[in-house]
Amino acid sequence: MKTLKLRIKDKHCKILDQLASEVNFVWNYVNDLGFKHLKRKGEFLSAYDIAKYTKGTSKECHLHSQTIQAVTEELVTRRKQFKKVKLKWRVSNKKSARRSLGWIPFKKVAIKYADGYVQYGKHQFKLWDSYGLSQYSIKTGSFVEDSRGRWYVCLVVDDIQQVKATAKTSIGIDLGLKYLATCPDSIKLKAPKIYRQYEEKLGIAQRARNKKRVKTIHAKIKNIRQNMLHQFSRKLVNEHAAIFVSNVNAKALAQTRLAKSVLDASWTTLRTMLKYKCENAGVWYEEVNEAYTIQTCSCCGSRCSSPKGRAGLGIREWQCMECGTLHDRDINSALNILALGYERLAVGIPIL
């Protein structure tokens, strides 16, 4: 299965805003109900128990009954996941800094698609169908709003167009900041630093308190970055039978002075794209431990003369004192990641 995201025409935004406000009301009611029941009885309400209290809500709130069920099930699931007695309230007021973006979940029976329209209850929403939805079987989904007030419908469907990979090569990928990704065959994707390109414009808009302009610039940065990562990940998946990536800890590095560059690089997003695209194409995907991959000579395995610590970050090339091989820092790391991937895979795949 995969999720398709399609843009809904802006003329329907007002109706969707009203429905999202009703969803927030249901969420807050069920959230408060569960908290009060816990204080009285000492136990949580299940989704089945909550259904007794929300009976008839769909008519009063003009929501589909499957949406009410989806909201209660989501709340129960998130409460267990985050182990919280009470979750955050969903705020509908657009002027509030704590406003929640619109969200209207639904199940299969609550929605129909025909001739470029998605029908939800008595409402029909026109959308841009770039996928040809008529050929897919819809499982579930939701209407979602972005920070600019635009609405989308996210549909979970059966993937009927699985294309199996025919390539026979494998590749190791070293993730970095100067070069976003480095491969053993000397191919390097230079980090575009998209946020840095728009940082000055973003600062001007923020100082002018132009919220609309700020949101537009953030959306542009995100779209450019997503497009670049999609193209690069698709190229890798199409050309290789196995992909091994370093498990660099982006979350930890985002807490350092390198935070802007780390977040702009979007390593986690790239790995996520590679993972689901590999699963769809039948390509082997593995994340390997990157410890000592830069310091270890990919030819002889020695670490005696390699750059170490923060002092060695500026050293981009180094020569092994044991075997005399001259290494490019990133390519050497990519070769070691590929070797570690082979150890994990434990099968005979031809090396590039």
C-alpha positions as CSV (number, residue, x, y, z in Angstrom):
1,M,0.0,0.0,0.0
2,K,1.0,3.6,-0.5
3,T,-0.4,7.0,0.3
4,L,-1.4,9.5,-2.4
5,K,-1.6,13.2,-1.6
6,L,-3.8,15.4,-3.9
7,R,-4.6,19.1,-3.7
8,I,-8.2,20.2,-3.2
9,K,-9.5,23.3,-5.0
10,D,-9.4,26.4,-2.7
11,K,-13.1,27.1,-3.1
12,H,-13.8,24.2,-0.7
13,C,-11.6,25.5,2.0
14,K,-14.4,27.2,4.0
15,I,-16.4,24.0,4.3
16,L,-13.4,21.9,5.2
17,D,-12.5,24.5,7.9
18,Q,-15.9,24.1,9.4
19,L,-15.7,20.3,9.4
20,A,-12.2,20.4,10.9
21,S,-13.5,22.6,13.7
22,E,-16.1,19.9,14.5
23,V,-13.4,17.3,14.5
24,N,-11.5,19.3,17.0
25,F,-14.6,19.5,19.1
26,V,-15.0,15.8,19.1
27,W,-11.3,15.2,19.9
28,N,-11.4,17.6,22.9
29,Y,-14.7,16.1,24.2
30,V,-13.3,12.5,24.0
31,N,-10.0,13.7,25.5
32,D,-11.7,15.3,28.5
33,L,-14.1,12.4,28.9
34,G,-11.2,9.9,29.1
35,F,-9.4,12.0,31.6
36,K,-12.5,12.3,33.9
37,H,-13.2,8.6,33.7
38,L,-9.6,7.9,34.7
39,K,-9.9,10.1,37.8
40,R,-13.2,8.4,38.8
41,K,-12.5,4.8,37.9
42,G,-8.7,4.6,37.7
43,E,-8.8,3.1,34.2
44,F,-8.7,4.3,30.6
45,L,-11.7,4.2,28.3
46,S,-11.3,2.0,25.2
47,A,-12.5,3.1,21.7
48,Y,-15.4,0.7,22.1
49,D,-16.5,2.3,25.4
50,I,-16.1,5.8,23.9
51,A,-18.5,4.9,21.1
52,K,-21.4,4.8,23.5
53,Y,-20.8,8.4,24.5
54,T,-20.4,9.7,20.9
55,K,-23.5,8.0,19.5
56,G,-25.5,10.5,17.4
57,T,-22.6,13.0,17.2
58,S,-22.3,12.6,13.4
59,K,-25.7,14.2,12.8
60,E,-25.1,17.1,15.3
61,C,-21.6,17.8,14.0
62,H,-22.4,17.1,10.3
63,L,-19.5,14.5,10.2
64,H,-19.6,11.0,8.9
65,S,-19.9,8.3,11.6
66,Q,-16.7,6.7,10.4
67,T,-14.9,10.0,11.0
68,I,-16.1,10.0,14.6
69,Q,-14.8,6.4,15.0
70,A,-11.5,7.3,13.4
71,V,-11.0,10.3,15.7
72,T,-11.6,8.2,18.9
73,E,-9.4,5.4,17.7
74,E,-6.6,7.8,16.9
75,L,-6.8,9.4,20.3
76,V,-6.7,6.1,22.1
77,T,-3.8,5.0,20.0
78,R,-1.8,8.2,20.6
79,R,-2.5,8.1,24.3
80,K,-1.0,4.6,24.6
81,Q,1.9,5.6,22.3
82,F,2.9,8.6,24.3
83,K,1.8,7.2,27.6
84,K,-0.1,10.3,28.6
85,V,-3.1,10.7,30.8
86,K,-4.4,13.6,28.7
87,L,-3.3,14.7,25.2
88,K,-3.1,18.3,23.9
89,W,-6.3,20.1,23.0
90,R,-6.9,20.8,19.4
91,V,-7.5,24.6,18.9
92,S,-9.6,25.9,16.0
93,N,-9.1,29.6,16.4
94,K,-6.9,30.8,13.4
95,K,-5.6,33.8,15.4
96,S,-4.2,31.6,18.2
97,A,-0.5,30.8,18.2
98,R,-1.4,27.2,19.3
99,R,-3.9,26.6,16.5
100,S,-4.0,23.0,15.2
101,L,-3.9,22.5,11.5
102,G,-7.1,21.1,10.0
103,W,-7.5,17.3,10.1
104,I,-10.5,15.2,9.1
105,P,-9.9,11.4,9.1
106,F,-12.2,8.9,7.5
107,K,-12.5,5.3,6.5
108,K,-13.2,3.6,3.2
109,V,-17.0,3.7,3.4
110,A,-17.0,7.4,4.1
111,I,-15.6,8.5,0.8
112,K,-16.2,8.0,-2.9
113,Y,-14.3,9.2,-6.0
114,A,-15.8,9.9,-9.4
115,D,-14.9,12.3,-12.3
116,G,-12.4,14.4,-10.4
117,Y,-14.5,14.8,-7.3
118,V,-14.2,13.3,-3.9
119,Q,-17.5,12.9,-2.1
120,Y,-17.5,13.0,1.7
121,G,-21.0,12.7,3.1
122,K,-23.1,15.3,1.3
123,H,-20.1,17.3,0.2
124,Q,-18.3,17.1,-3.1
125,F,-14.7,18.4,-3.3
126,K,-13.0,19.0,-6.6
127,L,-9.3,18.1,-6.8
128,W,-6.4,17.9,-9.1
129,D,-6.1,14.2,-9.9
130,S,-2.6,13.7,-11.1
131,Y,-2.6,9.9,-10.2
132,G,-5.7,8.6,-11.9
133,L,-7.5,7.6,-8.8
134,S,-10.1,5.5,-10.6
135,Q,-7.5,2.7,-11.0
136,Y,-6.8,2.5,-7.3
137,S,-8.7,0.8,-4.5
138,I,-9.0,3.3,-1.6
139,K,-8.5,1.8,1.9
140,T,-8.6,4.8,4.2
141,G,-7.3,8.4,4.5
142,S,-7.9,11.9,5.7
143,F,-8.2,15.6,4.7
144,V,-5.3,17.6,5.9
145,E,-4.4,21.3,5.9
146,D,-1.0,22.9,5.5
147,S,0.3,26.1,7.2
148,R,-0.9,28.2,4.3
149,G,-4.5,27.1,4.6
150,R,-4.4,24.8,1.6
151,W,-6.2,21.5,1.8
152,Y,-5.2,18.1,0.6
153,V,-6.7,14.6,0.6
154,C,-4.4,11.8,1.6
155,L,-5.6,8.4,0.4
156,V,-4.1,5.0,1.4
157,V,-4.4,2.8,-1.7
158,D,-3.3,-0.6,-2.9
159,D,-0.2,-0.2,-5.1
160,I,-0.9,-1.8,-8.4
161,Q,2.1,-0.4,-10.3
162,Q,5.0,-2.1,-8.6
163,V,8.0,-2.1,-10.9
164,K,10.7,-4.6,-9.9
165,A,14.3,-3.5,-10.2
166,T,16.5,-5.1,-12.9
167,A,19.9,-3.7,-11.8
168,K,22.5,-6.0,-10.3
169,T,24.9,-3.5,-8.7
170,S,25.0,-2.3,-5.1
171,I,26.1,0.9,-3.5
172,G,27.1,2.4,-0.1
173,I,26.2,6.0,0.7
174,D,28.0,8.3,3.1
175,L,25.9,11.2,4.4
176,G,27.5,14.5,5.1
177,L,27.1,18.3,5.2
178,K,29.5,19.5,2.5
179,Y,28.3,16.7,0.2
180,L,24.8,15.4,1.0
181,A,25.6,12.0,-0.3
182,T,28.8,10.4,-1.5
183,C,29.0,7.1,-3.4
184,P,32.0,4.7,-3.9
185,D,32.1,5.4,-7.6
186,S,33.1,9.0,-6.8
187,I,29.6,10.4,-7.5
188,K,28.9,13.2,-5.0
189,L,25.6,15.1,-4.4
190,K,26.7,18.6,-3.3
191,A,24.5,19.8,-0.4
192,P,22.4,22.6,-2.0
193,K,21.9,24.4,1.3
194,I,18.5,25.6,0.3
195,Y,17.6,27.2,3.6
196,R,20.8,29.3,3.5
197,Q,19.8,30.6,0.0
198,Y,16.5,32.0,1.4
199,E,17.7,32.8,4.9
200,E,18.1,36.6,4.2
201,K,14.7,36.9,2.6
202,L,13.2,34.9,5.4
203,G,14.8,37.2,8.0
204,I,13.4,40.3,6.2
205,A,9.9,38.9,6.2
206,Q,10.1,37.9,9.9
207,R,11.3,41.3,11.0
208,A,8.5,42.9,9.0
209,R,6.1,40.4,10.8
210,N,4.7,39.4,7.4
211,K,3.4,36.0,8.4
212,K,2.0,35.1,5.0
213,R,5.3,35.8,3.3
214,V,7.2,33.8,6.0
215,K,4.9,30.8,5.4
216,T,5.4,31.1,1.6
217,I,9.2,31.1,1.9
218,H,9.2,28.1,4.2
219,A,6.9,26.2,1.8
220,K,9.2,27.1,-1.1
221,I,12.2,25.8,0.7
222,K,10.4,22.6,1.6
223,N,9.2,22.0,-2.0
224,I,12.6,22.6,-3.5
225,R,14.3,20.3,-1.0
226,Q,11.6,17.6,-1.4
227,N,11.9,17.7,-5.2
228,M,15.7,17.3,-5.1
229,L,15.6,14.4,-2.7
230,H,12.9,12.6,-4.7
231,Q,14.9,12.9,-7.9
232,F,18.1,11.7,-6.2
233,S,16.5,8.8,-4.3
234,R,14.6,7.6,-7.4
235,K,17.8,7.6,-9.5
236,L,19.6,5.4,-6.9
237,V,16.7,3.0,-6.6
238,N,16.4,2.6,-10.4
239,E,20.2,1.9,-10.8
240,H,21.0,-0.5,-8.0
241,A,19.8,-3.8,-6.5
242,A,21.1,-3.0,-3.0
243,I,21.5,0.3,-1.1
244,F,23.4,0.7,2.2
245,V,23.3,4.0,4.0
246,S,25.1,5.3,7.1
247,N,22.9,5.6,10.3
248,V,24.2,9.1,11.2
249,N,22.3,10.4,14.2
250,A,20.6,13.6,12.8
251,K,18.6,14.2,15.9
252,A,21.7,14.4,18.1
253,L,23.6,16.6,15.7
254,A,20.6,18.9,15.4
255,Q,21.3,19.9,19.1
256,T,24.7,21.3,18.2
257,R,25.9,24.4,16.5
258,L,25.6,22.6,13.2
259,A,21.8,22.5,13.7
260,K,20.9,24.7,10.7
261,S,23.1,22.7,8.3
262,V,22.0,19.3,9.6
263,L,18.3,20.2,9.4
264,D,18.8,21.7,5.9
265,A,20.5,18.5,4.7
266,S,17.4,16.4,5.6
267,W,19.2,13.1,6.1
268,T,16.3,11.4,7.7
269,T,13.9,12.4,4.9
270,L,16.3,11.0,2.3
271,R,16.6,7.7,4.2
272,T,12.8,7.5,4.5
273,M,12.4,8.0,0.8
274,L,15.0,5.4,0.0
275,K,13.4,2.9,2.3
276,Y,9.9,3.0,0.9
277,K,11.0,3.3,-2.7
278,C,13.3,0.3,-2.2
279,E,10.5,-1.7,-0.7
280,N,8.2,-0.8,-3.6
281,A,10.9,-1.7,-6.3
282,G,12.2,-4.9,-4.6
283,V,15.6,-3.3,-3.8
284,W,17.5,-4.3,-0.7
285,Y,17.8,-1.4,1.8
286,E,20.0,-1.5,4.9
287,E,21.2,1.1,7.4
288,V,24.7,0.3,8.8
289,N,26.7,1.6,11.7
290,E,28.9,4.4,10.5
291,A,31.3,4.3,13.5
292,Y,35.0,4.5,12.3
293,T,34.0,4.3,8.6
294,I,35.9,7.5,8.0
295,Q,39.0,6.5,10.0
296,T,39.3,3.0,8.7
297,C,41.3,2.4,5.5
298,S,39.1,0.7,3.0
299,C,42.1,-1.2,1.5
300,C,43.9,-2.6,4.5
301,G,41.6,-1.8,7.5
302,S,44.2,0.2,9.4
303,R,43.3,3.2,11.5
304,C,46.7,4.4,12.6
305,S,47.1,7.5,10.3
306,S,43.5,8.5,9.8
307,P,42.0,11.9,10.8
308,K,40.4,11.8,14.2
309,G,38.1,14.0,16.3
310,R,37.1,17.6,15.7
311,A,40.7,18.5,14.7
312,G,40.4,16.2,11.7
313,L,37.2,17.4,10.3
314,G,39.0,19.8,7.9
315,I,41.1,17.0,6.5
316,R,39.4,15.9,3.3
317,E,42.2,13.6,2.0
318,W,44.6,11.4,3.9
319,Q,47.1,8.7,3.1
320,C,47.2,5.3,4.9
321,M,50.7,4.7,6.5
322,E,50.2,0.9,6.3
323,C,49.4,0.4,2.6
324,G,50.2,3.9,1.2
325,T,46.7,4.4,-0.4
326,L,45.6,8.0,-0.8
327,H,42.0,8.3,0.3
328,D,39.2,10.8,-0.3
329,R,37.6,11.1,3.1
330,D,34.0,10.6,1.9
331,I,34.6,8.0,-0.7
332,N,36.6,5.9,1.7
333,S,33.7,6.1,4.1
334,A,31.3,5.1,1.4
335,L,33.5,2.1,0.5
336,N,33.5,1.0,4.2
337,I,29.7,1.3,4.4
338,L,29.4,-0.9,1.3
339,A,31.7,-3.5,2.9
340,L,29.6,-3.4,6.1
341,G,26.5,-3.8,4.1
342,Y,27.9,-6.9,2.5
343,E,28.6,-8.4,5.9
344,R,25.0,-7.7,6.9
345,L,23.6,-9.1,3.7
346,A,25.9,-12.1,3.7
347,V,25.3,-12.9,0.0
348,G,27.4,-12.6,-3.1
349,I,26.5,-9.4,-4.8
350,P,29.0,-8.1,-7.3
351,I,30.9,-5.0,-6.1
352,L,30.8,-1.8,-8.2
